Amino acid sequence: MEQGNLTGAILFDFAKAFHTVDHGILLQKLNSIIGAHTLTWFQSYVSNRSQYVSISGSSSQSRAVYPKTQYSAPLLFTIFINDPPNVCKASTVHMYADDTVIYTSKPNLPQLEAVLQEQFTGVEKWIKDNKLFINTDKTVTMLFGTAPKLHKLQTPNLCVGTKSNGTLTSHFSQISRCLDPNLSFGTHIVKLSSKLYPKLGALYRNKSCLNPAVRKQIVQQMLMPAIEYGDVVYAAAPQTHLQKLTTLYNSCCCFVLQCNYMTHHCDMLKELNWPSLESRRTLHLSNLVFKSFSGKLPPYLNRLLPAAVPSSYNLRSRTSTLLAIPQYKKKVARSSFSYRAPQLWNNLPDAIKFPPPTQSEVTRAPY
């Protein structure tokens, strides 16, 4: 968006993904990453197994089954479906379990549609070769861009065709989060509020059964996780949308304290010893950056946080651990993770970035 480009994404949904894994293809892929002895164990695990039902001396026909456990099945499926990045050379691929997203950026819509159509055709061939099935009703496209850029388009939608002569739809809600072309998250915040207010109303109707400690615990464990979920991406959201979350948060505080709705939010937060939603989002973003230094973030996020080049001058900041801040001009780019995260990190005192080890950590340290 900083360069004025449009970004298009295709979000895949596989039909019954975990139940359609071809064992022969899976064993071929395992053969390239494990030894022969271990492969023999997997061959025994996925083949020559059957089951039947016997009741009062009558038995059903025997049928082959694929044994599944909560540990091995997701791992085997991840290995099985880990090939799309080799197919999509002209786009970026993100995968999580059976959720796959491919996206790329181009200056105009025709170029973007041409690249995504080529990538989608390649993925369709890969799906057919691996004997999987795509749910075309839930596989969708999305177009992202700045508001002025999208406003210039006559039809601000991506058109990507399927082999069945269909066209993918352009609406999506992923992992409990609704996305919109401007990444304003207005739709998501409205839906989130509509889900939480009825729950809060039910709690109000039963407030006489709950003491203050229980009310506080209910809000912290039932409502706050939904309010805070993925809140580090709200940087581009307008204040009008974020105010709706703040109002919901204040309503939760009113429920806990059983105070008048006219009570000022600062007084409620002070009484509960709770930070504001903005402070919570700042803390969560800082935690993400700290996880990057600890090697606990995915590589694609780590690449967005390169270290700053040390200054040639003898400044106090020369000995600090600083991150490079990209030189973005557009407001939407300055709300991105690659800009906000290093800016926030660089402004933190060194004592907060890397606190001294505790006495127990010093005791455990090898000499």
N, C-alpha and C positions, 0 to 999 in steps of 0.2 A: 504493500500500500504506500510505502514511503516513495517508491519510484512511480507511483500512479498506475500500477498494474492491477489487473483483476486476478483473483485467486479462485480457482474452481476445485471442487472436491467431489469424489465419489465415495459413498459410504456403503460398504457391502454388507449384506445379510445372507448368510448361508442357511439353507433349509435343512433342519435336523442335522447340523454339522457333526455332532459327536457320534451320531448313529450311522453315518454313511461313510466312515473311513474304510477304504479298501485295504485288507490285510496284506495282500501281495505287494501293493505299492508302498505300504508302510514298512515292510521288511526290506524292500530295496533301499529306501532312504536310511533305515537303521544300519544297513550293511556298510554305508559309507562313513559312519561315525563311531561304530563300536566294533569290538573284536568278534571273531567267529564263534568263540565259546559263548559269549553273551548273546549273540544273535540266535544261537540254537535254543537258548532259554526262552527268548521272545517268540520263536517259532512254535515252541510247545505251548506257550501262553495263549496265543491267538488262534491256534488251529486244533482240529480233532477234538473239539468239545461239543457236547450235545446235552439236551435235557428233554424230559418228558414228564407228563403228569399221570399218576396212578391213583385211582380211587376205587375202592371196593373190588379190586381185582381187574378193573378195566384200565387200560393205559392208552394215552394219546400217542400220536406219531412222534418219533424222535426228530428234533430239529437242532440245527447247529446254533450255537450261541457264542457271543463274544464276552468273556468275563471282564467286568469293570470294577475298579476300585477307586476310591476317592483320591488316591495318590497317583497311580500310574496312568489312568485314562487321560486326564488333562495334559500331562507331560507328553504322552504319545501323540495326542492331537496337535500340540504345539509344534512338535517335530514334523508332523505330517504337513502342516499348513504353513510352514516357514519359508516357502519358495517365492511368493509374489514379488519381493524386492529384486529377485533375479530377472523377473519378467518386465517390471515397470522401470526401465532405465531412464525414461524422460520425466519421471515424477518422483515425489517423495512418498514413502509408504510407512504408515504407522499401524502396528498390529497389537491387539490385546485379546488373547483367547481367540474366539471366532469373530471378533470385530476387526474389520480391516478398512483402512481409509487411505486413499491415494489422492494426492493433490499437487497442483503446480500453479505457477503464475505466468501470465502473458500480458502484453500491452493491450490487446483487444479481445473481444468475445469470439470472433471466428477462429483466431489462432488457438485460443484456449479450448474451444470445442473440438478442434481438429486433433490436438495432442491428447486430450482426455478420451476421445473416441478411439484413437489408436491404442491407448493404454487399456481401455476397457475391453477392446477386442482381444488383446493379448491375454488379459486375465480370464475372459470367457473361455479361450482355448485351454488355458491352464486348468480351469475348473473342469472342463470336459475330459482332459487327459487324466486328471486325478479322480475322476468319477464322483465328483461332488455336484451339488445342485445349488443354484442361486435363487433366492427368493426375490423376484423382480418387483414384487409389490412393495417390499420393504427396503430394497436397494435404491438409494436416492442420490441426487446430485445437489450441491449447494454452491452458490456464487457469493463471494465475499469481495467487498471493495468499499471505498469511501462513498459517502452519500452523494457528493457531486458526480462522481464517476458512474455510479449506478443510475443516477437520475438522467444521464445523457442517453442511456440505452432505451430503445423502444420496447424491447422485451427482456427485462433483466432476469432471464432464466437460462440455465444451461440445458441444451438439448443433446442428449447422448442416447443413441439407438442401441437396441439389443438385437440378437440374432433372430428373435421371434417377431421382428419388425415393430417392436414396442418402443416406448420412450420412458426413461426413468423420470420419476417425479422429483419435485424440488422442495420437499419439506422434510425436516428431520428433527428428531429429539433423541439425543444420545446420552446414555448413562445418567438418566434423571436430569438432563440439562437440555433446554430448548435453545437452539442456535438461530440467529437471524443474520441477514447479510451484512449488517453494520456492526455486529458483535456488541450490540447495546444491552443484550440480555433482558430487554423489557418484557418479552413474552414469558421468559423463564421466571422472572420475579413475580409476575402476575399469577402464574400457575402455582408457584410455590406458596404465595400468600393465600390463595384460594384453598389450598390443602391444609395449611396450618391454622388458619383462623377458626374453622369448625372444631379442630381438636382443642384449641385454646378455649373456645366456648363451652365445650363439654367439661373441661377442667373447672371453669368458672361455676358451672351448675353444681359441681360436687365439692366446692371449696370448703364447705362446712365439715367435710370428712378429712380434710388434710391440714396438718399443722404447717407452720412456716418452713421448717426444715425439709419436709416432704415436698412441699410445693417447689422449693428451690431445686431440689434434686430432680424432680420430674422435668422441669424446664431445661436443666443442664443436660439431662440424658436423653430426652425425647424430642425437644424442639430445637435446641441450639445446634446439634449436629446437622440438621437439615438447613438451618439458616447459614451456617458457616461452610457448608460443603462447597469446595471449589471456589471460595470467595476471592482468591488471588487474581481471578480473571476479570473481576468487575472494574478494572481500572478505566476501561473505555465506556462504561455505563454512565449515562447522564445522571446528574444529581436528582432529577425528578424520579428516576427509577430506584436509586439507592435510598431515597427518602421513604419509599414504601417499606423497605426492609427495616429501616430505623423505626418507623411507626410500629411495625410488628414486634420488634425487639422491646420497645417501650411498653407495649401491651403485656409482654411477658413479665417485665419488671413489675408492672402494676398488679398482675396476678399474684406474684410471689409475695409482695409487700402488702397486698390488699389495701392499697391507698387510693385516693381520689384520682380520677383520670386527668385532672388539672395539675397534678403534682409535676414539678419540673423534672426533666429526665436526669439532669446533673445530680439532683438530690437523691433520686432512686439509685443511680449507679454508685454514688458514694456510700449509700446505706448498704448495698449488696456487695460492695467492693468488686464491682465488675467493670471492665474497660468498655469503651464505646466500640461500635462495630468497626469503625475506621481503624481504631487501634488494634483490634483483633486481626483485621486484614493485613496491617503492617507487620504484625508479629508473625503471621503465617508466611508472608513473603520472605521475611528475614530467616525463618526456619528453613525454607527451601534453599536459599543461598548457602546456608551453613551445611546443609546436607550435600550440596555440590562439592564443598571442600572435603567432606567426609567420604566422597565416592558413593553416595547413596541415591543419586539421581540418574535417570536414563541418560545415555550418551548424547542424545539429541538436545537435551536441556543443558548438559555440561558445556556443549559447544557454544551455547549462547552467552557464556560467562567467561570470556578469555581474560587473562591477567593483563593489567595495564603495563605499558612499557615504562620502566623506571626513568625518572627525570635525571638529566645530566647535571642538574644543579643540586647543591647540598641543602635540600629542604627537609623539614621534619617528616613530610609524607613519604620520603624516599624509603624509609625503613618500614612503612606500613604495607599491609597486604591489600592492594587496591585492585579493582576490576576495571576493565576498559568500558567506557560509556560511549556507545555509538553516537555519531553526530546526525541525529534526526531533526528534521525541520517541521514535519507535519504533526499535528496534535495526536492523531490516531496512532502514529508510530511511537510517540513518546509515552503512550499508555501500554506499550508492549512489555513483555517480561524481560526482553533483552536490554531495555532501557531503564525500566524502573528498578529492577533487581540490583544491578551494579550501583546505581545512584543511591539507593537506600543503604547498601552495604558500605559504600565509601564514606558515608556520613556518620556511621556508627563509631563510637570510641573503640580503640583496640582492646580495652578491658572487657567489652561486651562481645566483640567478635571472637576472641580466643581467651576465655577466662582462665586464670591459673588453676592447675590441677588441685583436687581436694586431697586431704591427708591420706585417705584410703587409696587414691590413685597413686600417690607418691610411694606408699608402702608396697603396693603391688608391682611397681616398676622394677624391671630387672637391672641389676648392677653389672 
